[in-house]
Amino acid sequence: MRRYLVVLLLLLSLAAHAGSTLRIGSEVLTVGDSATRAMQLLGKPDFKEPVENQFGAHQGERWQYQRDDGHVVTVTISNGTVSNIEDRTR
């Protein structure tokens, strides 16, 4: 029984790790990379929106990219670094 639990936990940790990177051709964008690196790899965002906390204070920006394969990539920039990467199909 413990063996199954360990395997399940390992699979969940792999899934969480895969969400913090994005492959663009032969390059990889990772959480913690600079906003400049994100623009080098992905180009100018198709859409930008501010990220605010519950009091309305500016915390960063969300950059959205429409990719040719039908995916929408959302990169959250906070303090000049990538803090989250989401890759979704339409």
ChimeraX attribute file (.defattr): number of C-alpha atoms within 10 A of each C-alpha:
attribute: neighborCount
match mode: 1-to-1
recipient: residues
	/A:1	5
	/A:2	7
	/A:3	8
	/A:4	9
	/A:5	10
	/A:6	11
	/A:7	11
	/A:8	12
	/A:9	12
	/A:10	12
	/A:11	12
	/A:12	12
	/A:13	11
	/A:14	11
	/A:15	11
	/A:16	11
	/A:17	10
	/A:18	12
	/A:19	14
	/A:20	16
	/A:21	18
	/A:22	17
	/A:23	10
	/A:24	10
	/A:25	7
	/A:26	5
	/A:27	9
	/A:28	13
	/A:29	20
	/A:30	20
	/A:31	18
	/A:32	15
	/A:33	16
	/A:34	18
	/A:35	17
	/A:36	13
	/A:37	15
	/A:38	21
	/A:39	12
	/A:40	11
	/A:41	14
	/A:42	17
	/A:43	11
	/A:44	13
	/A:45	16
	/A:46	10
	/A:47	11
	/A:48	15
	/A:49	11
	/A:50	13
	/A:51	15
	/A:52	12
	/A:53	9
	/A:54	6
	/A:55	6
	/A:56	8
	/A:57	10
	/A:58	12
	/A:59	13
	/A:60	19
	/A:61	18
	/A:62	19
	/A:63	20
	/A:64	20
	/A:65	18
	/A:66	16
	/A:67	13
	/A:68	7
	/A:69	8
	/A:70	10
	/A:71	14
	/A:72	16
	/A:73	19
	/A:74	19
	/A:75	26
	/A:76	24
	/A:77	24
	/A:78	18
	/A:79	11
	/A:80	14
	/A:81	19
	/A:82	24
	/A:83	19
	/A:84	17
	/A:85	21
	/A:86	15
	/A:87	16
	/A:88	10
	/A:89	10
	/A:90	8
